[in-house]
Structure formats: structure tokens, C-alpha cells
Amino acid sequence: MVAKVKGPTDHVVVVGAGLAGLSAALRLAGAGRKVTVVERESVPGGRNGLLNKSGYSFDTGPSVLTMPDLIADALACVGEDIKDWLDLVPLKPLYRAFYHDGSQLDVHADTNQMQAEIAKTISQEEAAGYGRYVEFVTKLYKYEMNDFIDRNIDSPLNLLTPNLARLVALGGFRKLAPKVNQFLKDPRTQKVYSFQAMYAGVSPQQALAIYAVIAYMDSVNGVFFPKGGMHAVPRALAAAAEKHGVTFKYNTTVTSVEKKNGRATAVITESGERITADVFVLNPDLPVAWRDLCQSSASSTPLHASHCLLDPIRVMTILHITIFISVNHGMASLMN
Ligand SMILES: Cc1cc2nc3c(=O)[nH]c(=O)nc-3n(C[C@H](O)[C@H](O)[C@H](O)COP(=O)(O)OP(=O)(O)OC[C@H]3O[C@@H](n4cnc5c(N)ncnc54)[C@H](O)[C@@H]3O)c2cc1C
């Protein structure tokens, strides 16, 4: 059961035009709300940002896109088709992994192509193990997506679904690295199909096996490059939102949220402007929103992301971006 806002919800102010704020704005506009987005920067995107320098544009955040269906879903809320807004190029291969022994492995989203690559570079047995690993991560995705990822969790009771039992039975709550090693015996494939946990700041040794869903999202479902760079994504979302009546106020920093009788009534900006609405969506990081905007005395738990120390031994490279992964990435994370 999703928590509902009581009372009028006609006008919504979204603070922040990051991907989350833009997605919220599209969904609310699609649901018939009047939406105003207040963003401190001059462009949308937040951490999926843009740097213009000496006539060139640079993405300051992510370099490639996975799960474009989620972007399509946000655009569909206002009846827009992603094909009219973004030109997505599937990357082939996804990665080219280089190993210290001189061998290399091209990583393909197409399972048959990848099995052939593993059979050629490593062995038939390893290719068969990869096939079983793909079945495993595909099941993880099926069980996790609707119940745990694409869902509001308002109470621990929301977690109690039949898919939780399925995840337990699948071994999803064991550690990731040994689980991956059940399917893959060669250290090269073990690394290629477990490093994705580090995108979430956790080493494969420490992460739970449910994190292998990230390997599904990128190495099985595919990786895309939006023409114009990753900043084309927030630009498209913001333009579609504007087309459907969302108002954007850029270069406007919110300094506080005004409350009356326990309900937010307005946001106050740096210039002293007071923007009223019925409901407010705060896109800044949760501790910042609590501490700075809501001046809440409620103690908030800061989110921690561990960092992986870079090792001089390069074991893996991506064709489109370069990732350096320590051979001892598990140890490195433990040190943080
Ligand atoms: C180099 C890099 C690589 C990344 N790679 C990946 C990746 O491979 N995969 C992946 O999933 N994620 C990746 N990320 C993370 C991803 O970019 C972020 O998780 C995502 O963009 C966050 O979106 P958000 O809307 O939640 O928050 P943000 O992007 O932080 O949006 C918050 C918005 O609120 C605005 N704001 C804040 N305070 C105020 C205020 N007081 N008043 C008005 N506006 C305010 C900010 O300017 C910003 O626009 C990467 C990030 C970086 C930096």
C-alpha cells in the first residue's frame, strides 16, 4: 500500500531537475497536476550534468545508458515516445576486458554471441556456466524489479512478498562473489560478471547476491549511448515536460521549506521569493533535504558509499569509458 498525500494536490513544486525530479515532474504532469520545477543550476540533469568549455560540451556524470525502458516509461506518462526524443545507439561490444596475462574478452549483451566468445577465449564449460549465470540474473531481475526496485517501500511489511521467498530460495541473500563463482570458474569471467556491484559502492565480496541484478541490467539487457551524450537524456525529459505544461525556474536555489500545521506550504528561494503549492517533491539528497531545506530535528542516517582503491594493475577496460579495477577490489573496499 502506497502512502497517500491528504488534501489538495493540484499544484506540485518539484525542487531539483535531476533525473528523479524530472521523472517525478513527468509523472505528475501526466496525472494532471500543475507542476513547477525549481532548479539551482542553469540546466537540468543534476549529477547527470553538462560542462560547456572552450566550445566543447562534456558529460560530467554517467557516460552510457542502461535500462532505457525506464526513460521511455517516464516519457510515456505524458504520451511521448522515447524514439521522438532520444537517438539511442546500442554499444557492441559492451566492454572489452584486458587481463594481466595478455588475454582479452569482448562482452556482448547477446547471450549466444557471448557464449561463443567465452567458448573461444576460455572453454565450452565456462560458456555453459555463463548460460546458467544469465538464467540466474534474469530470475533476479524478474523477482526484484516490480516488488523491490520500481516500488515505494513505505513500511518493512511491504517487503514481505512471494518474490522475497523466491529470492531467498535462489540464494539472493548469500554473498555475491561466491554465488557468481558457482556458475563461473574462470577469474576473468568472475570479475566481468561481478564488478557491477561496485557501481552501488559495494565490493563483490561484501555485496549480497541480489546485487547481481545490476549485471543483468547492463551486461545482459544492454548498454546504449544517447547521441549528443548522456546529457541528452535530462534535456529530453525536461523538454518533454515543458511541452506538457511543466514550468521550469532555473538558477533558483531553494533555501527552506515553509511548514504550517505539519504540512509544507511553500518553498523560499535564495532571493526571498516564496513559491506556494499543495505538495512538494524534494529531489536533493535526503540528508540535505532534511537538514537544510526542512530544518528537521529528526536524525537522518547519512548514506555511505565505499570507494574502491585503484590498483596499478589494470584488469579491465571498457571501449567507451575506461574503468580500472583492482585485482583485489574486495580488499580495497574493506579498507574504506
Ligand atoms: C561521474 C558519475 C558517473 C555516474 N555513473 C553512473 C552509472 O554508471 N550508473 C548510475 O546508475 N548512476 C551513475 N551516476 C549517478 C547518477 O548520475 C545519479 O545517481 C543520478 O543522476 C542522481 O539523480 P537524482 O535526480 O537522484 O539527484 P541529482 O542529480 O543530485 O539531482 C538533484 C538536483 O537537485 C538540485 N538541487 C539541489 N539542491 C537544490 C536546492 N537547494 N535548490 C534547487 N535545486 C537544488 C541539483 O542541482 C540537482 O539538479 C554517476 C554519477 C557521476 C557523477
The ligand as a Gaussian input file, in Angstrom:
#p B3LYP/6-31G(d) Opt

LIG

0 1
 C       30.790000      10.631000     -12.773000
 C       29.465000       9.965000     -12.448000
 C       29.186000       8.717000     -13.001000
 C       27.977000       8.074000     -12.710000
 N       27.721000       6.855000     -13.276000
 C       26.535000       6.236000     -13.009000
 C       26.231000       4.992000     -13.596000
 O       27.016000       4.422000     -14.355000
 N       25.036000       4.416000     -13.313000
 C       24.130000       5.013000     -12.477000
 O       23.045000       4.456000     -12.239000
 N       24.410000       6.198000     -11.897000
 C       25.582000       6.811000     -12.146000
 N       25.863000       8.009000     -11.561000
 C       24.916000       8.520000     -10.589000
 C       23.736000       9.202000     -11.259000
 O       24.190000      10.189000     -12.130000
 C       22.919000       9.794000     -10.130000
 O       22.531000       8.776000      -9.219000
 C       21.653000      10.445000     -10.632000
 O       21.909000      11.335000     -11.707000
 C       21.043000      11.165000      -9.424000
 O       19.836000      11.749000      -9.835000
 P       18.930000      12.443000      -8.755000
 O       17.844000      13.124000      -9.517000
 O       18.534000      11.486000      -7.704000
 O       19.853000      13.500000      -7.992000
 P       20.719000      14.766000      -8.572000
 O       21.202000      14.507000      -9.942000
 O       21.681000      15.048000      -7.493000
 O       19.592000      15.874000      -8.650000
 C       19.341000      16.775000      -7.610000
 C       19.001000      18.099000      -8.259000
 O       18.579000      18.995000      -7.255000
 C       19.197000      20.255000      -7.473000
 N       19.246000      20.925000      -6.178000
 C       19.912000      20.523000      -5.066000
 N       19.697000      21.367000      -4.042000
 C       18.877000      22.320000      -4.526000
 C       18.292000      23.481000      -3.949000
 N       18.525000      23.817000      -2.662000
 N       17.509000      24.258000      -4.719000
 C       17.259000      23.925000      -6.028000
 N       17.789000      22.845000      -6.624000
 C       18.577000      22.057000      -5.884000
 C       20.564000      19.909000      -8.009000
 O       21.163000      20.984000      -8.695000
 C       20.215000      18.742000      -8.952000
 O       19.863000      19.182000     -10.226000
 C       27.050000       8.688000     -11.839000
 C       27.322000       9.946000     -11.297000
 C       28.508000      10.580000     -11.601000
 C       28.769000      11.952000     -11.017000

